[in-house]
Amino acid sequence: MKIAPIAAALVLAACAHQPPAKDPSASLAAAESAFAAHSVREDMRAAFLAAFADDGVFVRNAWVAAKAFLMSRPAPPIVLDWRPQHVEVAASGELGLSTGPWKLTSKDKPDAPASYGQYVSIWRRGADGRWKVEVDLGISHPQPTLWKDRLEARTVPAVKAGPAGGLEEAESAFQRVAAASGLRAAYEAYGAEDLRLYRSGTTPRASRAAALASPALRDEKLAWTVDRSAASRSGDLGYTRGAFAEAAKSAVPVGFYLRVWRREAAGWKIALDVVNPVVRS
């Protein structure tokens, strides 16, 4: 991580929504910081409408187009703040992951306790150099975990050519193991050493060993449906998103997922995995 370029980019973010920055990871960190500052300064609705791509999605008990969802609704009476803690950008520079802690407070009840969690955003940079949010998903948990942790920003490390196979093939292989042998076996086989596992109500895990030991990772068998998968031009960073269900009841979704994949020497590995459960009325 190059501290000086990142620090300079974050300072510029206070003056312009998309500051110039040569380092792609610094540029993405600055865009995320400017996005959060807009949310605090005006409101989260205005910030989301400005930062999301036209086809960008988030979860509202289904994957929905964020702009279309927000356009017909007023801004909620909240202050939503967050900060990037880990940023990772493909070598080709157009696809990136940003994640970190968020904090929500009520405008109507300013003395009420704050809510906390972790966000995960996939960003894509257009030909004009501007970053836009393509996918957004997060979790909630009781404490302000990682709020004071140092920013980690990097380009995906270059590796020698690994085993043949694309992102879709890796996702399918993960799903087969998960359905046949359970989640722990699947994450043990396909999780990166620094796997980030996010599950609501529990502390985020930031290594494969910690993820496998998480009480939130029940050894259940699930079936996954992919709504979309995308990889960077450099073929070293990508994601899949969709829904999941109990393997015995695959037609009834119980949640939604975003899985971020990184190409390593051993092939595609899961860098981050986050899910939201279906909220039953």
Buried (B, 14 or more C-beta within 10 A) or exposed (E): BEEEBBEBBBEBBEEEBBBEBEBBBBBBBBBBBBBBBBBBEEBBBBBBBBBBBEEBBBBEEEBEBBBEBBEEEEBBEBBBBBBBBBBBBBBBBBBBBBBBBBBBBBEEEEEEEEBBBBBBBBBBBEEEEBBBBBBBBBBEBEEBBBBEEEBBBBBBEEEEEEEEEBBBEBBBBBBEBBBEBBBBBBBBBBBBEBBBBBBBEBBBBBBBEBBBEBEBBEEEBBBBBBEBBBBBEBBBBBBBBBBBBEBEEBEEBBBBBBBBBBBBEEBBBBBBBBBBEBEEE
